[in-house]
C-alpha cells in the first residue's frame, strides 16, 4: 500500500527538481547572452583599433586607402585585433602573410575620390555566426563603428549600390 506522504513527497521532489532545471537553464541562457554581448563589444573595439592603421596608411599614400588589408598590416601594432572574439578563429603569432585567409573581417577597397562617401562600409564581420547570428559589427570609411542587426544595413547598402558589388558576409542573404 502506498502512503499519502510518500506520494506527496515525490510530487514535492519532482516540483523542486523541475524548478531547479528551469532556473539552471535560464541562468545558462543569461550567461551566454552576456558572453555574446562582451564579444560584440570587443569586436567593435577591434574595428575601432583597425581604423588607426587605415588612417596612417592614408597619410603616407596621398589619402588613398590600401588596396588590400595586407598593405596596412605594417601600420597595425597588434595582429590580434584582426580576430573577432565571437568567432572560432585562433590567432597564430607570425602568421601575417596570409591575412585574408584567416582574419575575421571583410575589407572593402574604395578608391578615394569625390564619389567615395565617408559613410561607405570598409570593414565588417565576414560571418554572421560570429555573434550568434544576431548581427554584424560594421566600420565605415570615416571610422564610425556600429552594430548591424541581422546584416540588414549592409544588405540594404548592397541593394542600393549594386554597381559597387560589395561582398556580403556569410549568413547574410542577398535579398
PyMOL commands that set and color helices and strands:
alter all, ss='L'
color gray80, all
select helices_A, chain A and resi 4-60+69-75+79-82+99-102+128-131+152-160+162-164
alter helices_A, ss='H'
color red, helices_A
select strands_A, chain A and resi 105-107+121-125+135-140+145-149
alter strands_A, ss='S'
color yellow, strands_A
deselect
rebuild
show_as cartoon
